[in-house]
Amino acid sequence: MTKQKPQRSLLATILEWIVGPLLLLWLMNVGVTWLAAQGIANAPHDRSLADMARALARQVVVQNPQGLATARFELQTRSLEELRATDTADLSYRIVGPQGEHLSGERALHAPLDAERAPAGEVRFRDDVMRGVSVRVAYLWVDVPGLPKEASPLIEVAEPLDKRSVLATEILRGVVLPQLVFLPLGVLLLWLALARSIGPLTELQQRIRRRDSTDLSPIDEHDVPEEVSSLVRAINDLLTRLDQSVATQKHFLADAAHQLKTPLAGLRMQAELAQREMAGDHGDPQAVTRSLRHIVLSSQRAAHMVNQLLAMARADQKDNTLALVPLDVAELAVEVMQDFVPRALEKHIDFGYEGASPGGLTPRIKGHRLLLGEMLRNLIDNALSCTPSGGTVTVRVSDESARHVLLQVEDSGPGIPLAEREKVFRPFYRVLGTPVDGSGLGLAIVREIATQHHAELLLEDANLRHRDGLSDQGGAPFGPGVRFTLRFAALPPTGA
């Protein structure tokens, strides 16, 4: 047994598709904000380090007595106070003379690599480690007139990176914490908006539930949101088709009940006459025999009517199209014709078959064997019923350019007037003035089965040639006759 897929809430699905990406975007925003916060935190600290490095560079004095360059580092009182203030802030510095001698500051600071050397007076930055602590270092070479560039004094100022991390964290917290408050609030507002938006759908559902089972009138499309108007139009289309189907079924049942009244009433009347004759002292055996004969005929008529109704019901079942199999139309035609040979002989009708041989080279079609057999029986029964004694009925199977298979049933009866050729396919309709007794369902069944098989149905005059001796048997002249042609799509040849 196939496990039924659980129902999903439309509101929950929309929220999932919105809240999920929204949370992902929020996490991406946190990452981008953290990177931006680090940049924001680095900028003022780097400017402070650069200013301190330039301030220290101004305190370096280079002397050149007797051609020997020497450097001296002297701090003014004000600069000393500034440096002491920065010392309490974990600021470290180092000053290196022209010959690489240590002049002042923290010896643990590393000298920059040769590849990191910059022009004199330009401040550069690098990340380094001092005594196991990650630091940010600002360094520059002091521009001293008369000294070669490679002998310029070096100034380095370092600051631990933890300050920057603290500032970046504070910036991130200031940005993200309000988002953590507004994000759930936004989701709540979104849920309320969606719940309010689908309110018309709930109202539409209640309106449909309140409807009576017989009310198949269209739903007003103007009272629903534009997004579901196409759904309402589809429902209205279904209601229209359902209303037509129900009306057709009601009409069909009314006609069927009316048609069954006649044979049933005849059965009852003849049974009462036979009972009356048999109950009398001087009953007439011949009258009883006539009544019984009429009972037999009425029962046969009722049985035929019931069979036609059942055939019509089978033809109306759309599921029959799912059981289509390859069929040899010639084989099916010959098989069905065998059931009507005794009746044709009784009426002295030339009942014959023309065309492809069963199992021959005629292309096959895809169809429902039971329904196609019922369709052909109705066509042959109609032809034999309408053809007078001495006439002819022919069943023909042929192919048309190997793309279509033609099935034809023609007779030499009185034919069908042009104005009534469309009406004869209606249930319970019979051509006026026709002496043939029938249910009026045969051709309706033929059309329904042809539609089920996507076959083209054509009705035209037969105009059969006169055959000597046929019309003389019954004394009835040949009429224009009628030819029913069904054109089926042929299956491609096997192996093609």
GIKA-V240301 format. One line per field, one symbol per residue. ss: DSSP state (@ for helix, = for strand, . for the rest). phi: phi as a letter, one per 40 degrees, with the letter a starting at -180 (. if undefined). psi: psi as a letter, one per 40 degrees, with the letter a starting at -180 (. if undefined). A space follows every 10 residues. Layout:
BEGIN
ss = ???
phi = ???
psi = ???
END
This chain:
BEGIN
ss = .........@ @@@@@@@@@@ @@@@@@@@@@ @@@@@@@@@@ @@@@@@@@@@ @@@@@@@..= =====..=== ===...@@@@ @@@@@@@... ======.... .====..... ...@@@.... ...======= ..======== =.......@@ @..======= .@@@@@@@@@ @@@@@@@@@@ @@@@@@@@@@ @@@@@@@.@@ @@@@@@@@@. .......... @@@..@@@@@ @@@@@@@@@@ @@@@@@@@@@ @@@@@@@@@@ @@@@@@@@@@ @@@@@@@@@. ....@@@@@@ @@@@@@@@@@ @@@@@@@@@@ @@@@@@.@@@ @@@.===.@@ @@@@@@@@@@ @@@@@@...= =====..... ....===.@@ @@@@@@@@@@ @@@@@@.... .========= ...======= =......@@@ ..@@@..... .......... .@@@@@@@@@ @@...===== .........@ @@@@...... .========= ......
phi = .ccccccbcc cccccccccd cccccccccc cccccccccc ccdccccccc cccccccccc bbbbcfgbcb bbbbccdccc cccccccccg cbaabbcccg cccagccccc cccccccbdc gccbbacabb fgbcbbbbaa cccbcgbccc bccbbbbbac cccccccccc ccccccdccc cccccccccc ccccccccdd cccccccccc cccccbcccc cccbcccbcc cccccccccc cccccccccc cccccccccc ccccccdccc cccccccccc cbccdccccc cccccccccc cccccccccc cccccccccc ccbcbcbccc cccccccccb cdcccccfbc bbbbhccdgc ccdcbbaccc cccccccccc ccccccccdg cbbbbbbabb fgbbbbbbbb abccgbdccb cccccccgcb ccgccccacg bdcccccccc cdcfccbbba ccfcccbdgc cccbgbcccc gabcbbbbcc ccdcgc
psi = hhhhhiiihd ddddddeddd dddddddddd dddddddddd dddddddddd dddddddeeh hhifhfehhi ihhhhidddd dddddddeff hiihhhadee ihdiaheehi iiideehiih ehhiiihihh fehhihhhii hhhhheiide eiihhhhihi eddddddddd dddddddddd dddddddddd dddddddedd ddddddddde iidehfiihh eeeiiddedd dddddddddd dddddddddd ddddddddde dddddddddd dddddddddi dfihdddddd dddddddddd dddddddddd dddddehded eefhihihdd ddddddddee ddddddefhg hihiaiihea ehiiihihdd dddddddddd dddddehihe aihhhhhiig fedihhhihi ifaeahidee dddeeihehi hhehehhiee eddddddddd ddefihhhhi idfiihhhed dddeehihad aihhhhhihi iiihe.
END
